Amino acid sequence: MKTMRIWHRRLFLLCIICNLCVSLQFRRVSSTSPASQTDHGHVDSNYGRTLNQEGGDHQIHCSRDRSRAAWKIIQEYLMPFVEKEKYHISKRCRLHPDNDIYRDQEQHKFHIDINEWQCGYCKKTFYEEKHLDQHFDNRHSNLLNMSESQCLADVCGALHCDHEMNSGSKKSKCNPAAAARNKLLCESLANGCFPVNEGPAGSRLHELFLHQFCDAHSCTGSRKPFSRGRRKKTNVFYIVVSILLVILLLLYYLYIYLYQRGMKRETQTLKRISQTSRKKKPS
Ligand SMILES: [Zn+2]
């Protein structure tokens, strides 16, 4: 009986220990699970935010690449003439910088080195421009200029963005309906941005705009876009190199001149010495 009691006690103690172990384990699990829940909550809240941002992005149906191409075309093929005429483009014109939702972000894009692009808002750097674009979409989409909600890419058809973007690739077949649509859009831009009734500068630019962009929207004509030319690029690097080359050439000729002069003097003195030595010999 005594041994039985001892065994009972031992079993009882074992049970208690087991119970304690199980409860401790459970507590450990339950103590980690709330943390994981909070973690999940955190992730969820972040996820929701990114989803919201993504949702925000989905609301913006405006191609960044095409907007950038349109901006580049405006800067190269239109603004030199607008600046020459000292003409002020009004906000009603769809080509006005305020009507480009990506303008502020693009102005906060810094190309520091070949493989270094920096975000002007948070100073983060990226190897490629497209990664910086993604960063803008994910982190700074709240800074998009949504006040006018105008998309510069919408006028791409009129401005020949495809021609500029695929300049190296083969030309696609001309679609008469698309050409007519683009011509109409192009003419409406000319009317909206450079009204003929607003002075001689406006009418001159109106005419130029038609020649530069609108005339080429035809499948039958042989007119090419941007017939009036583009902004001439003055490359600082080439200017510096050419100045250095001119300086080097001048130094080279100066060296040759001085060398020849020195040689002449030497031969003259040698002649003199030989002459005097000849005169001295007979005596
Ligand atoms: Zn940033």
Residues whose N, C-alpha, C, O or C-beta is under 5 A from the ligand:
A	BS01	ZN	C119 Y121 C122 K123 K124
